[in-house]
């Protein structure tokens, strides 16, 4: 069942309403996704970070149109306009990827994931290899067993998700309040190192802020659920992945240090690691996705 997503009480850009569709997963659960690029383009599912929303896909609409790609960007459960699903596991990822493919009428697609979207990309590829043709993970978190240096902020957020989830929800509500009233650099500082103004285009900076605000505008359930997942066993047999895997990472990424990613890549015989020597977390995303989309066409 397909419906148009309801309008936000805070208002939203008409272009976002036009691109946004909501599907029913169950009697009390909905999944919202946005489509960017030409309607007849090669389908690629784009999974946002943690936190994040469908709005991040808009960053790459120009590249999608250039390469004939249709980006399908869902709000994962508990983010944006998708219903909360706090009891979901990482292995449940195919249950919010497959419905998007079903709704647009395609059997299989490529899959691109950014940052905290990585576990769900690997899970979807492992549990539904018939529907995922290729996996590209950008600045993605590796499984916990490959990590020996978790940044302090990440440790704090994971601990709060497990022990004080209400406090974590409140913290993100407060952060969103501040983000609405400050320059986009307030949000960009979470994903970058150094001077963002010199290298991040103004429109990209604004879109990153809009993505964060949409992620937590309606509920904070997704944040709590996924930070809880981040430090736990994914429960995914990576050997079940039949698709080609490419990992794109920046040497200067302080959100997800590259050391664990290198170990993870070496454990996946079919995976290829591509490294940007001078890129941090966000700049890896901005530089890699247009190239990824060109390879998917």
C-alpha positions in Angstrom: 0.0 0.0 0.0 1.4 3.4 -1.0 0.4 6.8 0.4 1.8 10.3 0.2 3.7 11.2 3.4 1.8 13.7 5.6 3.1 17.3 5.8 5.3 18.1 8.8 3.8 20.4 11.4 7.0 22.5 11.0 6.5 22.7 7.2 8.7 21.1 4.6 10.1 22.0 1.2 7.6 21.2 -1.6 10.3 19.4 -3.5 10.7 17.0 -0.6 7.0 16.3 -0.5 7.0 15.5 -4.2 9.8 13.0 -3.8 8.5 11.3 -0.7 6.4 8.1 -0.5 5.2 6.1 2.5 4.5 2.4 2.4 2.7 0.3 5.0 4.8 -2.5 6.5 2.2 -3.6 9.0 -1.1 -2.3 10.5 0.7 0.1 12.8 4.1 0.6 11.0 5.0 2.8 8.1 8.2 3.3 6.1 9.0 6.5 4.2 11.5 6.9 1.4 12.5 9.6 -1.1 13.5 9.1 -4.7 16.1 11.3 -6.4 17.2 11.2 -10.0 15.4 10.1 -13.1 12.3 7.8 -12.6 13.6 5.3 -15.1 17.2 5.3 -13.8 19.2 2.3 -12.5 17.9 1.8 -8.9 20.4 2.3 -6.0 19.2 2.2 -2.4 20.9 4.7 -0.2 21.1 4.2 3.6 21.8 7.3 5.7 24.0 7.5 8.8 23.2 7.4 12.5 21.4 9.7 13.0 20.1 10.5 9.5 17.2 10.6 7.2 16.1 10.2 3.5 17.1 13.9 3.0 20.8 13.1 2.8 20.2 11.5 -0.6 19.4 15.0 -2.1 23.1 15.8 -1.9 23.6 13.5 -4.8 20.7 14.3 -7.1 22.7 16.1 -9.7 25.2 13.2 -9.9 22.2 10.7 -10.0 20.7 12.6 -13.0 24.1 12.8 -14.7 24.6 9.0 -14.5 21.1 7.9 -14.9 20.7 6.6 -11.4 17.5 6.6 -9.3 18.5 6.9 -5.7 15.9 5.4 -3.3 16.6 6.7 0.2 14.5 5.4 3.1 14.2 6.7 6.6 15.2 3.7 8.7 12.6 2.9 11.4 12.5 5.5 14.1 14.0 8.3 11.9 12.3 11.0 9.9 8.8 9.8 9.0 9.3 6.1 9.4 7.6 4.5 12.4 9.6 3.5 15.4 10.6 -0.1 15.6 12.7 -0.3 18.8 12.8 -4.1 19.0 14.4 -4.6 15.5 17.8 -6.2 15.1 20.5 -5.5 12.6 19.4 -8.6 10.7 16.0 -7.1 10.2 17.5 -4.7 7.6 16.0 -6.4 4.6 12.5 -5.8 6.0 13.0 -2.1 5.3 15.0 -2.4 2.1 12.9 -5.0 0.3 9.6 -3.0 0.6 11.2 0.0 -1.1 12.3 -2.2 -4.0 8.8 -3.8 -4.1 7.1 -0.4 -4.2 9.1 0.8 -7.2 8.8 -2.6 -8.9 12.4 -3.7 -9.2 13.7 -7.1 -8.3 17.3 -6.1 -7.3 19.4 -3.0 -6.8 22.8 -1.7 -5.7 23.1 -0.6 -2.1 25.1 2.4 -0.8 25.5 3.0 2.9 27.0 5.9 4.8 28.6 5.7 8.3 26.1 4.0 10.7 24.1 2.6 7.8 26.9 0.1 7.2 25.6 -2.8 9.5 22.2 -2.6 7.8 23.7 -2.7 4.3 25.7 -5.8 5.1 22.7 -7.4 6.8 20.4 -6.8 3.9 23.1 -8.2 1.4 23.6 -11.3 3.6 20.0 -12.1 4.2 18.6 -11.2 0.7 21.5 -11.8 -1.7 18.9 -12.2 -4.5 18.0 -8.5 -4.2 21.3 -6.8 -3.6 23.7 -6.6 -6.6 26.5 -4.6 -5.1 27.4 -3.0 -1.8 29.3 0.3 -1.4 30.0 1.4 2.2 31.2 4.9 2.7 33.0 5.8 5.9 31.2 2.8 7.4 31.5 1.4 10.9 33.0 -2.2 10.8 31.8 -4.9 13.2 32.8 -4.3 16.8 35.2 -7.2 16.8 37.5 -5.4 14.3 37.6 -2.2 16.3 40.3 -1.4 18.9 39.8 2.4 19.1 36.3 3.7 19.5 36.1 7.5 19.8 35.1 8.7 23.2 31.9 10.4 22.0 30.8 7.1 20.3 31.5 5.2 23.5 29.4 7.7 25.5 26.4 7.5 23.0 26.5 3.7 23.0 26.5 3.6 26.8 23.6 6.0 27.0 21.6 4.0 24.5 21.9 0.9 26.7 21.7 2.4 30.2 19.9 5.8 29.9 17.9 5.8 26.7 15.5 8.5 27.8 18.5 10.8 28.5 19.9 10.1 25.1 16.6 11.0 23.5 16.6 14.2 25.4 20.1 15.0 24.4 19.3 14.7 20.7 16.1 16.8 21.2 18.3 19.6 22.7 20.9 19.2 20.0 18.2 19.6 17.3 16.9 22.8 19.1 20.4 24.3 18.9 20.9 23.1 15.3 17.8 25.0 14.1 19.1 28.2 15.6 22.8 28.0 14.6 24.9 28.1 11.5 25.2 24.7 9.7 28.8 24.4 10.9 27.3 23.4 14.3 26.1 20.1 12.7 29.1 19.8 10.4 31.5 19.8 13.3 30.2 16.3 14.1 31.4 14.9 10.8 34.5 17.0 9.9 37.9 18.0 11.0 39.5 21.4 10.3 37.9 24.3 8.5 34.6 23.1 7.0 33.8 26.5 5.3 36.9 26.2 3.1 36.0 22.8 1.6 32.3 22.0 2.1 30.0 23.8 -0.3 27.3 25.9 1.3 24.4 23.9 -0.1 26.0 20.7 1.1 26.4 22.1 4.6 22.8 23.2 4.7 21.6 19.8 3.5 23.6 18.0 6.2 21.9 20.2 8.8 18.4 19.5 7.2 19.2 15.8 7.3 20.0 15.9 11.0 17.0 17.9 11.8 14.7 15.6 9.9 16.3 12.5 11.5 15.1 13.5 15.0 12.1 15.8 14.2 9.4 13.4 15.0 11.0 10.8 17.4 14.4 9.8 18.6 13.7 6.0 18.7 16.1 5.3 15.8 19.0 7.0 17.5 18.6 4.9 20.7 18.0 1.6 18.7 21.0 2.0 16.5 23.5 3.3 19.0 22.5 0.2 21.0 23.3 -1.9 17.9 26.6 -0.3 17.2 28.6 -1.9 20.0 26.9 -5.3 19.9 27.1 -8.4 17.8 25.5 -7.8 14.5 24.3 -11.4 14.2 25.2 -11.3 10.5 27.0 -14.0 8.6 29.1 -12.0 6.2 30.0 -15.1 4.3 26.4 -15.1 3.0 27.1 -11.9 1.0 27.3 -12.8 -2.7 27.5 -9.2 -4.0 30.7 -7.3 -4.7 31.7 -5.1 -1.7 33.6 -1.9 -1.9 34.6 0.1 1.2 35.3 3.8 0.7 37.1 5.5 3.6 39.1 8.6 4.5 42.5 8.4 6.2 41.5 11.4 8.4 38.2 10.0 9.5 38.0 10.5 13.3 34.4 9.3 13.6 35.3 5.9 12.3 39.1 5.4 12.4 40.4 3.6 9.4 42.5 1.0 11.4 39.5 -1.1 12.1 38.2 -0.8 8.6 41.5 -2.0 7.2 41.3 -5.1 9.4 37.7 -5.7 8.4 38.5 -5.3 4.7 41.2 -7.9 4.9 38.8 -10.4 6.4 36.4 -10.1 3.3 38.1 -11.9 0.4 35.8 -10.2 -2.2 36.0 -6.7 -0.7 37.9 -3.8 -2.1 39.1 -0.9 0.1 39.5 2.5 -1.5 41.1 5.2 0.6 41.1 9.0 0.3 44.4 10.1 2.0 43.2 13.6 2.9 39.4 13.1 3.6 37.5 13.0 6.9 34.1 11.5 7.5 31.9 13.9 5.6 34.4 14.7 2.8 34.7 11.0 2.1 30.9 10.9 1.5 31.0 14.0 -0.7 33.9 12.8 -2.8 33.0 9.1 -3.2 29.3 9.0 -3.9 29.4 10.6 -7.3 32.1 8.2 -8.3 30.0 5.3 -6.9 27.0 6.3 -8.9 29.0 6.5 -12.0 30.1 2.9 -11.5 26.5 1.8 -10.9 25.2 3.1 -14.2 
